[in-house]
Amino acid sequence: NESVADNVSLPLEIVKMPRGLRESKINEALKAVDLYEKRKNRAKDLSGGQKQRLAIARAIVGSPQIIFADEPTGNLDSETGAKVEELLFNYNKQEGATLIIVTHDVDLAKKCDYQILIKDGKIKGSNIPKEGKSGR
């Protein structure tokens, strides 16, 4: 029966962030995923797309440098999926964070800087430059 805000708060509680600072970070994360107006609602009552955005808010609330996203658009309609993609890529650009996305969605994979193709548990291809040749 936890609220949306309580759900997003969990990573900050784990690191024992003071409540005052925690509240502002929670509100910022919820605004980023357009769920601020739902902050007092029960998390379990959200729609599928809202729950996906809630998971992103929970992921970004602690300002991580790496986000692992497993099928972030897999169960969403195309409009909601596009919003989730935009949220992730905006976070990537604004925060300089690394995104590691696992997906079966070829269009989503094409939007990523690098792709690794895995089939039957084996790496079948990648567009990652060989060490020393990327210029990065």
N, C-alpha and C positions, 0 to 999 in steps of 0.2 A: 503493500500500500504506500510505497514511498512516492514522493512528489518528483516531478521532473527535475527541479532544482537539487533535491537530495541525491538523485541518481547521478547528476553531473558532479556533485560534490565529492563523491567517493575517492577519486585519485588524490584530491587535495587533503582529505582527512587522513589518508594513509601516510602522507608526508608531514602530517601534523601542522598544516598551515593555519595560522590564526584566523578565527572566524571572520573578522572584519575584512581582511584581504581576500579570504575565500569567497565571500559574497560578491565582491566586485568582479572577480575572475569568472565566477559562475554566470553572472549576468552578461558579461562580455561574450562568453562562449555561446550562451543561448541566443543572444542577439545575432551573432555571426551565422547561426544556422536557422534563424527566423523562428525560434521557439520561445522567445522571451515572454510572450503573452500567455504561454501555456505553463510557465514555471511552477504554478501552484497546483496544476492538474496532476492526477495520478499517472505515472509513467506507463502503467499497463493499459491505460485507456487510449493511448495515442494510436494513430493509424500506422500502417507499415512504413510508409515514407517518413512519417514523423519519428518513429522509433529509430530509423536509420540515421536521420539527422541528429537525434539525441545521442546515438553512439559516437557520432563525429564530435559533438560538443564535449562528450566525456573524454574523447581521445585528445582534443586540442586544449582543454582547460588548463593543463599543466605546462603548456608551451613546449612540447617535446620536439626534439630535433629529428626524430624518425617516427613515421607513422606506418604501421603495417595494416593494410586494408585488404581483407579476404572477401572477394566478391562484393565490393561495396554497392554495386548496382544490380546485383543478381536477381533480387525479388521485387524490383521496382518497375513501375510503368516508365515509359521513355521520358516523360516530362520530369518526373521526380528524380529519375536516374541522372538526367542532365544537371539538375540542381545539385545533387550530391557530388557529381564530377567537378562542377564549378567550385563548390566549397573546398574540396580537397586540393585542386590545382591552385586556387587563390591562396590557401594556407601555405602551400609549397612556395609560391612566389613571394608572398609577403613576409614569411618568417624564415625563408631560406632552408626549410626543412626538407628532409629526404622522404619521399613516398615510396613504399614498396607495396605494389598492388598485385594481387593474384586475381586473375579474371579469365573467363572464357569469352568475353566480349572483345572481339577483334578491333572494333572501332575504338573502344576505350584504350586498348593496348597501344594502338597507333598514336594516341595522344601523349604517350609517355616518351621520355627521352631515349630510354633503352628498353629493349624487350629480350626476354629469355624464353624460348619455346621449350616446354617440357612435354614429352609424350611417353606414356607408359613408364613413368618414373625416371626417364633419362633425358638429359639436355640434348635437344636436337638442333638447336641453333640459337644465335644471339647476334645482336648488333652492337655489342659492347666492344669498343676498340681494344686492341692488344695493348698491354702495359707499355707506357712510354710513347704511344702514338696519338693519344687523344688531344694533347695540347692543353689539358686541364690540370 
